[in-house]
Amino acid sequence: MDERRSLCAHNRVPFFDLLRGVGIFLVVFGHVTHDMPLRGFIYGFHLPLFFFISGALFHPRNRESFWCFFRRKARALLVPYIVFALVTLFWYLLVEIRVRPIEATLPQIVLGLCYGAYTKWIWFNGALWFLPCLFTSECLLWIVLRVSGARRPVQWGLAILGYGLGEAALFFVPFPLPFGLEKAGRFLVFLLLGHSMQMLLCRTMKPRQRLIFGILVCVVAGGILSFLPNGWFGRQLGVSLFYDFVVAVPVAVFGISLCAGFCWTISRFRPLEFLGRHSLVFFAFQEQCYRLWLGLLSRVFHRSVESIRTEFWGSFFVAVVAFISMIPLAWIWSRVSHRILPGESGSRLFTGRGS
């Protein structure tokens, strides 16, 4: 078992590239589209999916102290956060501030970036809140695994406790906590779920076995999702503790299962694997690119932005051209990241290897 964990941690697993590619496409497409039933369905699991992947690739180094782990994760997640924040802030001040001003001064924006939570002060690129939150979540997972050892009931008890504390903070603290601490407590459940399934996800299967297993997972997960009431979709985690455990968490788990089953079924698809390998860049620059394309297409075709976003194929086209326009940025980041992050290639979540 330890040998298989080590193989998963130190070698690229194509399955995770593919799964991340599906996830990042759903993130961008979900942000673009204003088809609310479809958007609600995607929002039900697109973020839990990335925490699940991160948990599956989570492999702390033997005898590594928390401080060493903290520094390593800060270098892998927070340094890209700062770099991407500065680049997209420059773009906002140069271009977007004229057409999309936010209610924040420059000192407030800097303070918001240091605070690391989703507030109106970072609305120039709101998606960046994910990286500090992931950093906090992985630190919490390290603590849970170190405290509990190999005792699964203790691990899940601590994860559920973290979920409950995150819910309590969400409802009783009138402001977001630094580095998304209240969100990190809730997403800890999905990190631990991915970590617990590490052996299954890293398992090497024959093509026919993988196809049959993938179809079976898709049929079961898709069938269950299709029979759920429409009211169960369209609301993200954090509505209430009861709602989350009874509705939102199961919806997220079945959505993750559907994506995993799809990836097992198709086995390899290079465009999606490419998106997965460079998903950090696509995640960081998606908002600027799709907003730019929405504005351009609106002028070219003399249509309102909202009419484009409410149509499936309009949103799909915008998402695709946004990805294409970000390919040069992915190439640039692949060249400079080794200098900015010596010994790292960006966050391990966004590479094919474990952390």
KOLTI-388318 format. One record per residue (C-alpha): residue number from 0; x, y, z; residue in three letters. Coordinates in pm, 1 decimal. Layout:
N
r i->NUM | px->X | py->Y | pz->Z | aa->ala
...
***
This chain:
355
r i->0 | px->0.0 | py->0.0 | pz->0.0 | aa->met
r i->1 | px->279.7 | py->243.0 | pz->87.1 | aa->asp
r i->2 | px->451.7 | py->166.2 | pz->-244.7 | aa->glu
r i->3 | px->133.5 | py->251.0 | pz->-433.0 | aa->arg
r i->4 | px->94.3 | py->574.2 | pz->-235.7 | aa->arg
r i->5 | px->452.6 | py->664.0 | pz->-320.7 | aa->ser
r i->6 | px->390.7 | py->590.8 | pz->-689.8 | aa->leu
r i->7 | px->82.7 | py->815.1 | pz->-685.1 | aa->cys
r i->8 | px->272.1 | py->1090.3 | pz->-506.4 | aa->ala
r i->9 | px->585.8 | py->1106.8 | pz->-720.8 | aa->his
r i->10 | px->467.2 | py->1011.4 | pz->-1070.0 | aa->asn
r i->11 | px->224.1 | py->1181.8 | pz->-1301.9 | aa->arg
r i->12 | px->-112.2 | py->1007.5 | pz->-1305.6 | aa->val
r i->13 | px->-295.6 | py->1086.4 | pz->-1633.7 | aa->pro
r i->14 | px->-631.6 | py->1026.8 | pz->-1467.9 | aa->phe
r i->15 | px->-582.7 | py->1334.6 | pz->-1249.7 | aa->phe
r i->16 | px->-484.6 | py->1551.7 | pz->-1546.6 | aa->asp
r i->17 | px->-806.8 | py->1445.0 | pz->-1716.6 | aa->leu
r i->18 | px->-1019.3 | py->1494.3 | pz->-1404.8 | aa->leu
r i->19 | px->-869.1 | py->1836.7 | pz->-1343.8 | aa->arg
r i->20 | px->-930.2 | py->1924.8 | pz->-1708.7 | aa->gly
r i->21 | px->-1298.2 | py->1838.6 | pz->-1671.3 | aa->val
r i->22 | px->-1307.0 | py->2039.2 | pz->-1348.4 | aa->gly
r i->23 | px->-1144.3 | py->2354.5 | pz->-1484.6 | aa->ile
r i->24 | px->-1367.3 | py->2351.7 | pz->-1793.7 | aa->phe
r i->25 | px->-1674.1 | py->2326.7 | pz->-1569.6 | aa->leu
r i->26 | px->-1541.9 | py->2611.2 | pz->-1352.4 | aa->val
r i->27 | px->-1497.0 | py->2847.4 | pz->-1647.8 | aa->val
r i->28 | px->-1815.0 | py->2740.7 | pz->-1825.2 | aa->phe
r i->29 | px->-2008.8 | py->2766.5 | pz->-1496.7 | aa->gly
r i->30 | px->-1881.5 | py->3120.6 | pz->-1446.3 | aa->his
r i->31 | px->-1970.4 | py->3224.6 | pz->-1800.9 | aa->val
r i->32 | px->-2318.1 | py->3078.0 | pz->-1833.0 | aa->thr
r i->33 | px->-2629.3 | py->3240.3 | pz->-1688.9 | aa->his
r i->34 | px->-2843.7 | py->2938.3 | pz->-1766.5 | aa->asp
r i->35 | px->-2939.0 | py->2907.8 | pz->-1400.2 | aa->met
r i->36 | px->-3044.2 | py->2538.9 | pz->-1385.9 | aa->pro
r i->37 | px->-2721.9 | py->2436.6 | pz->-1561.3 | aa->leu
r i->38 | px->-2513.4 | py->2677.5 | pz->-1357.6 | aa->arg
r i->39 | px->-2671.6 | py->2551.3 | pz->-1037.4 | aa->gly
r i->40 | px->-2590.9 | py->2192.4 | pz->-1130.4 | aa->phe
r i->41 | px->-2223.6 | py->2278.0 | pz->-1199.6 | aa->ile
r i->42 | px->-2192.7 | py->2491.0 | pz->-885.8 | aa->tyr
r i->43 | px->-2313.2 | py->2195.6 | pz->-680.8 | aa->gly
r i->44 | px->-1979.8 | py->2014.8 | pz->-716.9 | aa->phe
r i->45 | px->-1718.0 | py->2206.0 | pz->-918.2 | aa->his
r i->46 | px->-1531.1 | py->2340.7 | pz->-613.7 | aa->leu
r i->47 | px->-1563.3 | py->2021.4 | pz->-403.3 | aa->pro
r i->48 | px->-1415.8 | py->1840.2 | pz->-705.8 | aa->leu
r i->49 | px->-1090.8 | py->2037.2 | pz->-682.7 | aa->phe
r i->50 | px->-1061.0 | py->1982.9 | pz->-308.1 | aa->phe
r i->51 | px->-1126.8 | py->1613.3 | pz->-369.6 | aa->phe
r i->52 | px->-843.5 | py->1601.1 | pz->-625.0 | aa->ile
r i->53 | px->-612.5 | py->1784.7 | pz->-389.1 | aa->ser
r i->54 | px->-689.6 | py->1533.4 | pz->-115.6 | aa->gly
r i->55 | px->-624.1 | py->1241.7 | pz->-352.0 | aa->ala
r i->56 | px->-281.5 | py->1389.3 | pz->-434.7 | aa->leu
r i->57 | px->-204.0 | py->1477.4 | pz->-73.6 | aa->phe
r i->58 | px->102.0 | py->1284.9 | pz->42.7 | aa->his
r i->59 | px->296.9 | py->1452.0 | pz->327.8 | aa->pro
r i->60 | px->665.7 | py->1375.8 | pz->337.9 | aa->arg
r i->61 | px->783.1 | py->1135.6 | pz->604.8 | aa->asn
r i->62 | px->879.7 | py->1301.6 | pz->933.7 | aa->arg
r i->63 | px->811.9 | py->1645.3 | pz->790.0 | aa->glu
r i->64 | px->733.5 | py->1900.4 | pz->1059.5 | aa->ser
r i->65 | px->432.2 | py->2124.5 | pz->1030.9 | aa->phe
r i->66 | px->656.5 | py->2427.6 | pz->983.5 | aa->trp
r i->67 | px->836.0 | py->2263.9 | pz->688.9 | aa->cys
r i->68 | px->502.1 | py->2160.1 | pz->540.5 | aa->phe
r i->69 | px->366.6 | py->2512.8 | pz->597.2 | aa->phe
r i->70 | px->660.3 | py->2673.6 | pz->414.9 | aa->arg
r i->71 | px->643.8 | py->2425.4 | pz->127.5 | aa->arg
r i->72 | px->270.6 | py->2481.0 | pz->77.7 | aa->lys
r i->73 | px->307.5 | py->2857.3 | pz->108.0 | aa->ala
r i->74 | px->567.8 | py->2848.5 | pz->-168.3 | aa->arg
r i->75 | px->351.8 | py->2625.5 | pz->-387.4 | aa->ala
r i->76 | px->17.2 | py->2804.9 | pz->-337.0 | aa->leu
r i->77 | px->65.7 | py->3153.5 | pz->-195.6 | aa->leu
r i->78 | px->351.5 | py->3265.3 | pz->-420.4 | aa->val
r i->79 | px->142.6 | py->3196.2 | pz->-737.1 | aa->pro
r i->80 | px->-147.4 | py->3370.1 | pz->-561.1 | aa->tyr
r i->81 | px->62.3 | py->3684.3 | pz->-517.9 | aa->ile
r i->82 | px->203.5 | py->3671.8 | pz->-872.9 | aa->val
r i->83 | px->-135.0 | py->3622.6 | pz->-1038.3 | aa->phe
r i->84 | px->-295.7 | py->3884.6 | pz->-815.1 | aa->ala
r i->85 | px->-37.0 | py->4146.4 | pz->-915.9 | aa->leu
r i->86 | px->-66.0 | py->4064.4 | pz->-1287.6 | aa->val
r i->87 | px->-446.2 | py->4072.1 | pz->-1292.0 | aa->thr
r i->88 | px->-451.8 | py->4385.6 | pz->-1072.8 | aa->leu
r i->89 | px->-231.3 | py->4558.8 | pz->-1327.9 | aa->phe
r i->90 | px->-473.1 | py->4452.2 | pz->-1603.5 | aa->trp
r i->91 | px->-766.5 | py->4581.3 | pz->-1399.6 | aa->tyr
r i->92 | px->-604.3 | py->4920.6 | pz->-1339.4 | aa->leu
r i->93 | px->-498.5 | py->4945.7 | pz->-1703.5 | aa->leu
r i->94 | px->-817.0 | py->4826.8 | pz->-1877.6 | aa->val
r i->95 | px->-1111.7 | py->4706.2 | pz->-1671.5 | aa->glu
r i->96 | px->-1140.6 | py->4989.1 | pz->-1420.6 | aa->ile
r i->97 | px->-1299.7 | py->5204.7 | pz->-1691.4 | aa->arg
r i->98 | px->-1583.4 | py->4962.1 | pz->-1761.5 | aa->val
r i->99 | px->-1603.9 | py->4760.5 | pz->-1440.7 | aa->arg
r i->100 | px->-1501.6 | py->4969.1 | pz->-1139.6 | aa->pro
r i->101 | px->-1517.5 | py->4802.7 | pz->-798.4 | aa->ile
r i->102 | px->-1594.6 | py->4974.5 | pz->-468.7 | aa->glu
r i->103 | px->-1242.0 | py->4966.3 | pz->-332.5 | aa->ala
r i->104 | px->-938.8 | py->5190.0 | pz->-323.4 | aa->thr
r i->105 | px->-593.2 | py->5060.3 | pz->-408.1 | aa->leu
r i->106 | px->-490.9 | py->5029.7 | pz->-38.5 | aa->pro
r i->107 | px->-812.5 | py->4835.7 | pz->27.7 | aa->gln
r i->108 | px->-736.6 | py->4601.2 | pz->-263.1 | aa->ile
r i->109 | px->-387.6 | py->4535.8 | pz->-124.1 | aa->val
r i->110 | px->-533.9 | py->4475.3 | pz->221.3 | aa->leu
r i->111 | px->-793.9 | py->4241.4 | pz->71.5 | aa->gly
r i->112 | px->-523.6 | py->4038.8 | pz->-103.0 | aa->leu
r i->113 | px->-325.9 | py->4009.9 | pz->222.2 | aa->cys
r i->114 | px->-643.1 | py->3903.4 | pz->404.4 | aa->tyr
r i->115 | px->-688.8 | py->3619.0 | pz->154.9 | aa->gly
r i->116 | px->-1068.2 | py->3588.8 | pz->170.8 | aa->ala
r i->117 | px->-1346.9 | py->3650.6 | pz->-80.0 | aa->tyr
r i->118 | px->-1444.9 | py->4013.8 | pz->-23.5 | aa->thr
r i->119 | px->-1550.1 | py->4299.3 | pz->-250.8 | aa->lys
r i->120 | px->-1195.6 | py->4431.2 | pz->-222.6 | aa->trp
r i->121 | px->-1067.7 | py->4153.8 | pz->-453.6 | aa->ile
r i->122 | px->-1354.7 | py->4158.1 | pz->-700.6 | aa->trp
r i->123 | px->-1109.8 | py->4254.2 | pz->-975.7 | aa->phe
r i->124 | px->-1029.2 | py->3880.2 | pz->-971.8 | aa->asn
r i->125 | px->-1259.6 | py->3714.9 | pz->-721.2 | aa->gly
r i->126 | px->-1159.9 | py->3358.4 | pz->-814.8 | aa->ala
r i->127 | px->-822.1 | py->3401.5 | pz->-644.3 | aa->leu
r i->128 | px->-979.3 | py->3342.0 | pz->-301.0 | aa->trp
r i->129 | px->-955.9 | py->2969.7 | pz->-380.7 | aa->phe
r i->130 | px->-575.7 | py->2949.4 | pz->-342.7 | aa->leu
r i->131 | px->-548.1 | py->3082.2 | pz->17.0 | aa->pro
r i->132 | px->-850.0 | py->2868.6 | pz->108.9 | aa->cys
r i->133 | px->-684.7 | py->2558.4 | pz->-37.3 | aa->leu
r i->134 | px->-366.4 | py->2641.9 | pz->153.3 | aa->phe
r i->135 | px->-564.2 | py->2661.2 | pz->479.2 | aa->thr
r i->136 | px->-752.2 | py->2339.9 | pz->400.7 | aa->ser
r i->137 | px->-435.8 | py->2143.6 | pz->333.3 | aa->glu
r i->138 | px->-283.0 | py->2268.8 | pz->657.0 | aa->cys
r i->139 | px->-595.3 | py->2148.4 | pz->839.9 | aa->leu
r i->140 | px->-572.3 | py->1810.0 | pz->665.9 | aa->leu
r i->141 | px->-207.7 | py->1775.6 | pz->772.2 | aa->trp
r i->142 | px->-311.1 | py->1838.3 | pz->1133.4 | aa->ile
r i->143 | px->-601.2 | py->1590.8 | pz->1111.7 | aa->val
r i->144 | px->-381.8 | py->1314.6 | pz->968.0 | aa->leu
r i->145 | px->-101.4 | py->1376.3 | pz->1216.6 | aa->arg
r i->146 | px->-333.1 | py->1384.7 | pz->1518.8 | aa->val
r i->147 | px->-539.9 | py->1082.6 | pz->1416.6 | aa->ser
r i->148 | px->-265.6 | py->860.7 | pz->1279.0 | aa->gly
r i->149 | px->-425.7 | py->586.4 | pz->1067.9 | aa->ala
r i->150 | px->-753.7 | py->580.4 | pz->1263.2 | aa->arg
r i->151 | px->-1023.4 | py->654.6 | pz->1007.6 | aa->arg
r i->152 | px->-1306.5 | py->716.8 | pz->1256.5 | aa->pro
r i->153 | px->-1095.4 | py->981.9 | pz->1429.6 | aa->val
r i->154 | px->-1008.9 | py->1142.5 | pz->1097.0 | aa->gln
r i->155 | px->-1372.9 | py->1165.4 | pz->991.8 | aa->trp
r i->156 | px->-1478.0 | py->1283.2 | pz->1334.8 | aa->gly
r i->157 | px->-1228.2 | py->1569.5 | pz->1317.7 | aa->leu
r i->158 | px->-1330.5 | py->1650.6 | pz->958.0 | aa->ala
r i->159 | px->-1699.0 | py->1667.8 | pz->1056.5 | aa->ile
r i->160 | px->-1605.2 | py->1880.9 | pz->1357.1 | aa->leu
r i->161 | px->-1419.3 | py->2115.4 | pz->1123.4 | aa->gly
r i->162 | px->-1724.9 | py->2124.8 | pz->899.9 | aa->tyr
r i->163 | px->-1946.6 | py->2217.4 | pz->1192.6 | aa->gly
r i->164 | px->-1709.2 | py->2490.1 | pz->1311.8 | aa->leu
r i->165 | px->-1692.9 | py->2628.5 | pz->958.8 | aa->gly
r i->166 | px->-2072.3 | py->2639.1 | pz->944.9 | aa->glu
r i->167 | px->-2087.8 | py->2809.7 | pz->1284.8 | aa->ala
r i->168 | px->-1837.3 | py->3072.8 | pz->1172.6 | aa->ala
r i->169 | px->-2031.1 | py->3127.4 | pz->850.6 | aa->leu
r i->170 | px->-2354.9 | py->3203.1 | pz->1034.8 | aa->phe
r i->171 | px->-2234.7 | py->3373.3 | pz->1351.6 | aa->phe
r i->172 | px->-1929.0 | py->3570.8 | pz->1237.8 | aa->val
r i->173 | px->-2048.7 | py->3871.4 | pz->1033.7 | aa->pro
r i->174 | px->-1741.0 | py->3884.7 | pz->810.9 | aa->phe
r i->175 | px->-1529.7 | py->3630.6 | pz->618.6 | aa->pro
r i->176 | px->-1238.1 | py->3488.8 | pz->814.2 | aa->leu
r i->177 | px->-880.6 | py->3536.2 | pz->687.3 | aa->pro
r i->178 | px->-759.5 | py->3289.6 | pz->426.5 | aa->phe
r i->179 | px->-1109.1 | py->3147.8 | pz->391.7 | aa->gly
r i->180 | px->-1083.8 | py->2964.6 | pz->724.9 | aa->leu
r i->181 | px->-1458.8 | py->2902.7 | pz->753.6 | aa->glu
r i->182 | px->-1472.6 | py->2765.5 | pz->398.0 | aa->lys
r i->183 | px->-1159.5 | py->2555.6 | pz->456.7 | aa->ala
r i->184 | px->-1326.3 | py->2382.8 | pz->750.5 | aa->gly
r i->185 | px->-1619.2 | py->2281.5 | pz->533.2 | aa->arg
r i->186 | px->-1410.2 | py->2169.8 | pz->235.1 | aa->phe
r i->187 | px->-1192.2 | py->1958.1 | pz->465.7 | aa->leu
r i->188 | px->-1451.3 | py->1679.9 | pz->425.1 | aa->val
r i->189 | px->-1380.6 | py->1659.5 | pz->50.0 | aa->phe
r i->190 | px->-1005.3 | py->1671.3 | pz->100.6 | aa->leu
r i->191 | px->-1028.4 | py->1376.2 | pz->337.4 | aa->leu
r i->192 | px->-1264.4 | py->1193.9 | pz->100.8 | aa->leu
r i->193 | px->-1011.3 | py->1223.8 | pz->-181.5 | aa->gly
r i->194 | px->-726.2 | py->1117.8 | pz->47.6 | aa->his
r i->195 | px->-924.8 | py->816.1 | pz->167.1 | aa->ser
r i->196 | px->-984.2 | py->706.8 | pz->-194.8 | aa->met
r i->197 | px->-623.2 | py->756.2 | pz->-299.8 | aa->gln
r i->198 | px->-560.5 | py->384.5 | pz->-355.5 | aa->met
r i->199 | px->-865.7 | py->340.8 | pz->-578.4 | aa->leu
r i->200 | px->-792.8 | py->650.9 | pz->-784.5 | aa->leu
r i->201 | px->-425.9 | py->563.4 | pz->-834.4 | aa->cys
r i->202 | px->-499.0 | py->202.5 | pz->-919.4 | aa->arg
r i->203 | px->-385.4 | py->81.6 | pz->-1260.8 | aa->thr
r i->204 | px->-667.3 | py->-93.9 | pz->-1445.9 | aa->met
r i->205 | px->-680.2 | py->-269.8 | pz->-1779.6 | aa->lys
r i->206 | px->-859.6 | py->-67.6 | pz->-2052.6 | aa->pro
r i->207 | px->-1166.4 | py->-290.5 | pz->-2054.2 | aa->arg
r i->208 | px->-1192.4 | py->-290.8 | pz->-1675.3 | aa->gln
r i->209 | px->-1158.0 | py->87.0 | pz->-1669.6 | aa->arg
r i->210 | px->-1427.5 | py->128.4 | pz->-1934.6 | aa->leu
r i->211 | px->-1676.0 | py->-98.7 | pz->-1756.4 | aa->ile
r i->212 | px->-1602.3 | py->58.5 | pz->-1417.5 | aa->phe
r i->213 | px->-1635.2 | py->410.8 | pz->-1558.1 | aa->gly
r i->214 | px->-1967.0 | py->337.7 | pz->-1728.6 | aa->ile
r i->215 | px->-2099.2 | py->177.4 | pz->-1410.6 | aa->leu
r i->216 | px->-2002.3 | py->479.6 | pz->-1199.3 | aa->val
r i->217 | px->-2155.2 | py->720.1 | pz->-1455.4 | aa->cys
r i->218 | px->-2480.9 | py->525.2 | pz->-1470.1 | aa->val
r i->219 | px->-2515.6 | py->504.2 | pz->-1091.0 | aa->val
r i->220 | px->-2411.7 | py->864.3 | pz->-1014.9 | aa->ala
r i->221 | px->-2596.6 | py->1013.6 | pz->-1312.6 | aa->gly
r i->222 | px->-2907.4 | py->808.3 | pz->-1237.4 | aa->gly
r i->223 | px->-2915.3 | py->924.3 | pz->-876.3 | aa->ile
r i->224 | px->-2861.5 | py->1288.3 | pz->-975.8 | aa->leu
r i->225 | px->-3137.1 | py->1269.3 | pz->-1237.8 | aa->ser
r i->226 | px->-3389.6 | py->1153.2 | pz->-978.4 | aa->phe
r i->227 | px->-3306.0 | py->1420.2 | pz->-721.2 | aa->leu
r i->228 | px->-3558.2 | py->1706.7 | pz->-685.7 | aa->pro
r i->229 | px->-3480.3 | py->2020.6 | pz->-884.8 | aa->asn
r i->230 | px->-3474.8 | py->2220.1 | pz->-562.8 | aa->gly
r i->231 | px->-3165.0 | py->2032.2 | pz->-453.1 | aa->trp
r i->232 | px->-2955.9 | py->2204.9 | pz->-720.2 | aa->phe
r i->233 | px->-2849.9 | py->2563.6 | pz->-759.7 | aa->gly
r i->234 | px->-2741.8 | py->2625.8 | pz->-400.0 | aa->arg
r i->235 | px->-2383.9 | py->2590.1 | pz->-289.8 | aa->gln
r i->236 | px->-2244.0 | py->2465.8 | pz->38.2 | aa->leu
r i->237 | px->-2308.2 | py->2691.8 | pz->331.8 | aa->gly
r i->238 | px->-2687.4 | py->2726.1 | pz->333.8 | aa->val
r i->239 | px->-2721.5 | py->2550.7 | pz->669.4 | aa->ser
r i->240 | px->-2559.3 | py->2261.5 | pz->849.7 | aa->leu
r i->241 | px->-2868.7 | py->2044.0 | pz->803.8 | aa->phe
r i->242 | px->-2910.3 | py->2139.4 | pz->437.4 | aa->tyr
r i->243 | px->-2543.6 | py->2076.3 | pz->363.6 | aa->asp
r i->244 | px->-2525.7 | py->1728.9 | pz->511.2 | aa->phe
r i->245 | px->-2862.6 | py->1615.1 | pz->379.4 | aa->val
r i->246 | px->-2857.8 | py->1780.0 | pz->35.8 | aa->val
r i->247 | px->-2544.7 | py->1969.0 | pz->-71.1 | aa->ala
r i->248 | px->-2279.1 | py->1718.2 | pz->35.8 | aa->val
r i->249 | px->-2451.6 | py->1419.0 | pz->-132.8 | aa->pro
r i->250 | px->-2506.5 | py->1624.5 | pz->-450.0 | aa->val
r i->251 | px->-2137.3 | py->1719.1 | pz->-451.0 | aa->ala
r i->252 | px->-2026.9 | py->1358.5 | pz->-392.7 | aa->val
r i->253 | px->-2243.6 | py->1224.6 | pz->-675.7 | aa->phe
r i->254 | px->-2126.0 | py->1507.7 | pz->-903.5 | aa->gly
r i->255 | px->-1762.4 | py->1421.3 | pz->-827.5 | aa->ile
r i->256 | px->-1842.7 | py->1054.6 | pz->-894.6 | aa->ser
r i->257 | px->-1999.4 | py->1143.7 | pz->-1230.0 | aa->leu
r i->258 | px->-1686.9 | py->1335.8 | pz->-1336.1 | aa->cys
r i->259 | px->-1458.7 | py->1052.1 | pz->-1221.0 | aa->ala
r i->260 | px->-1670.7 | py->794.9 | pz->-1402.8 | aa->gly
r i->261 | px->-1659.2 | py->1003.0 | pz->-1720.0 | aa->phe
r i->262 | px->-1278.1 | py->1021.3 | pz->-1699.4 | aa->cys
r i->263 | px->-1248.1 | py->646.3 | pz->-1642.3 | aa->trp
r i->264 | px->-1476.3 | py->586.5 | pz->-1941.2 | aa->thr
r i->265 | px->-1293.7 | py->800.9 | pz->-2196.0 | aa->ile
r i->266 | px->-953.0 | py->707.1 | pz->-2046.4 | aa->ser
r i->267 | px->-750.0 | py->964.1 | pz->-2242.6 | aa->arg
r i->268 | px->-842.4 | py->1290.8 | pz->-2411.1 | aa->phe
r i->269 | px->-545.4 | py->1514.9 | pz->-2474.6 | aa->arg
r i->270 | px->-722.6 | py->1854.2 | pz->-2491.9 | aa->pro
r i->271 | px->-875.0 | py->1798.9 | pz->-2146.8 | aa->leu
r i->272 | px->-544.3 | py->1663.9 | pz->-2013.6 | aa->glu
r i->273 | px->-376.5 | py->1982.3 | pz->-2139.5 | aa->phe
r i->274 | px->-634.5 | py->2191.6 | pz->-1954.9 | aa->leu
r i->275 | px->-569.0 | py->1985.4 | pz->-1643.8 | aa->gly
r i->276 | px->-191.1 | py->2023.8 | pz->-1658.4 | aa->arg
r i->277 | px->-220.7 | py->2402.1 | pz->-1686.3 | aa->his
r i->278 | px->-534.8 | py->2451.3 | pz->-1479.9 | aa->ser
r i->279 | px->-359.3 | py->2685.8 | pz->-1235.2 | aa->leu
r i->280 | px->-311.5 | py->2945.7 | pz->-1510.1 | aa->val
r i->281 | px->-658.1 | py->2893.0 | pz->-1654.6 | aa->phe
r i->282 | px->-805.9 | py->2927.9 | pz->-1307.8 | aa->phe
r i->283 | px->-617.5 | py->3251.4 | pz->-1235.1 | aa->ala
r i->284 | px->-688.3 | py->3435.3 | pz->-1562.8 | aa->phe
r i->285 | px->-1032.2 | py->3301.7 | pz->-1655.0 | aa->gln
r i->286 | px->-1232.8 | py->3603.8 | pz->-1539.4 | aa->glu
r i->287 | px->-1029.6 | py->3858.3 | pz->-1734.6 | aa->gln
r i->288 | px->-1038.0 | py->3648.6 | pz->-2053.2 | aa->cys
r i->289 | px->-1403.5 | py->3555.4 | pz->-2060.2 | aa->tyr
r i->290 | px->-1509.7 | py->3910.6 | pz->-1971.7 | aa->arg
r i->291 | px->-1294.7 | py->4040.6 | pz->-2257.0 | aa->leu
r i->292 | px->-1448.2 | py->3795.6 | pz->-2503.9 | aa->trp
r i->293 | px->-1801.3 | py->3865.4 | pz->-2385.1 | aa->leu
r i->294 | px->-1746.8 | py->4234.7 | pz->-2448.4 | aa->gly
r i->295 | px->-1593.6 | py->4176.1 | pz->-2792.4 | aa->leu
r i->296 | px->-1863.7 | py->3933.2 | pz->-2907.2 | aa->leu
r i->297 | px->-2133.0 | py->4164.4 | pz->-2778.6 | aa->ser
r i->298 | px->-2003.9 | py->4446.1 | pz->-2998.3 | aa->arg
r i->299 | px->-1935.2 | py->4232.1 | pz->-3303.6 | aa->val
r i->300 | px->-2277.3 | py->4062.8 | pz->-3307.7 | aa->phe
r i->301 | px->-2471.5 | py->4360.0 | pz->-3164.5 | aa->his
r i->302 | px->-2613.1 | py->4150.9 | pz->-2883.5 | aa->arg
r i->303 | px->-2628.2 | py->4209.7 | pz->-2512.7 | aa->ser
r i->304 | px->-2379.4 | py->4026.8 | pz->-2292.5 | aa->val
r i->305 | px->-2664.9 | py->3873.3 | pz->-2096.6 | aa->glu
r i->306 | px->-2824.8 | py->3723.2 | pz->-2408.2 | aa->ser
r i->307 | px->-2495.0 | py->3551.0 | pz->-2492.6 | aa->ile
r i->308 | px->-2455.7 | py->3417.5 | pz->-2139.2 | aa->arg
r i->309 | px->-2806.4 | py->3275.0 | pz->-2120.6 | aa->thr
r i->310 | px->-2756.7 | py->3064.9 | pz->-2435.4 | aa->glu
r i->311 | px->-2578.2 | py->2731.7 | pz->-2395.4 | aa->phe
r i->312 | px->-2378.3 | py->2747.7 | pz->-2717.9 | aa->trp
r i->313 | px->-2296.2 | py->3114.9 | pz->-2669.1 | aa->gly
r i->314 | px->-2151.8 | py->3042.7 | pz->-2324.9 | aa->ser
r i->315 | px->-1975.4 | py->2731.4 | pz->-2453.4 | aa->phe
r i->316 | px->-1811.1 | py->2928.7 | pz->-2734.6 | aa->phe
r i->317 | px->-1696.9 | py->3202.9 | pz->-2496.0 | aa->val
r i->318 | px->-1546.1 | py->2942.6 | pz->-2261.3 | aa->ala
r i->319 | px->-1359.7 | py->2772.3 | pz->-2548.2 | aa->val
r i->320 | px->-1212.6 | py->3093.4 | pz->-2693.3 | aa->val
r i->321 | px->-1119.8 | py->3206.8 | pz->-2341.9 | aa->ala
r i->322 | px->-918.5 | py->2886.8 | pz->-2296.4 | aa->phe
r i->323 | px->-752.2 | py->2930.9 | pz->-2636.3 | aa->ile
r i->324 | px->-654.6 | py->3288.3 | pz->-2553.9 | aa->ser
r i->325 | px->-497.9 | py->3172.7 | pz->-2224.8 | aa->met
r i->326 | px->-265.8 | py->2918.9 | pz->-2390.2 | aa->ile
r i->327 | px->17.6 | py->3177.4 | pz->-2431.1 | aa->pro
r i->328 | px->-17.2 | py->3262.3 | pz->-2061.7 | aa->leu
r i->329 | px->11.8 | py->2891.8 | pz->-1976.0 | aa->ala
r i->330 | px->326.5 | py->2868.7 | pz->-2188.9 | aa->trp
r i->331 | px->479.7 | py->3173.3 | pz->-2018.9 | aa->ile
r i->332 | px->399.5 | py->3039.9 | pz->-1671.2 | aa->trp
r i->333 | px->551.6 | py->2700.4 | pz->-1754.7 | aa->ser
r i->334 | px->875.1 | py->2882.9 | pz->-1843.3 | aa->arg
r i->335 | px->896.7 | py->3120.3 | pz->-1546.7 | aa->val
r i->336 | px->742.9 | py->2912.1 | pz->-1266.5 | aa->ser
r i->337 | px->1062.3 | py->2712.9 | pz->-1211.8 | aa->his
r i->338 | px->1248.4 | py->3035.2 | pz->-1140.2 | aa->arg
r i->339 | px->978.9 | py->3177.9 | pz->-915.9 | aa->ile
r i->340 | px->919.0 | py->2844.7 | pz->-738.6 | aa->leu
r i->341 | px->1253.4 | py->2662.5 | pz->-714.1 | aa->pro
r i->342 | px->1192.9 | py->2294.7 | pz->-655.0 | aa->gly
r i->343 | px->823.0 | py->2330.5 | pz->-735.7 | aa->glu
r i->344 | px->618.0 | py->2346.2 | pz->-1054.2 | aa->ser
r i->345 | px->333.6 | py->2544.9 | pz->-909.0 | aa->gly
r i->346 | px->76.5 | py->2394.0 | pz->-681.1 | aa->ser
r i->347 | px->80.1 | py->2016.1 | pz->-677.3 | aa->arg
r i->348 | px->-293.6 | py->2034.8 | pz->-720.4 | aa->leu
r i->349 | px->-231.6 | py->2172.0 | pz->-1066.7 | aa->phe
r i->350 | px->40.6 | py->1925.8 | pz->-1165.4 | aa->thr
r i->351 | px->-0.2 | py->1552.9 | pz->-1206.9 | aa->gly
r i->352 | px->166.7 | py->1458.1 | pz->-880.7 | aa->arg
r i->353 | px->98.7 | py->1438.0 | pz->-512.0 | aa->gly
r i->354 | px->194.8 | py->1692.5 | pz->-251.1 | aa->ser
***
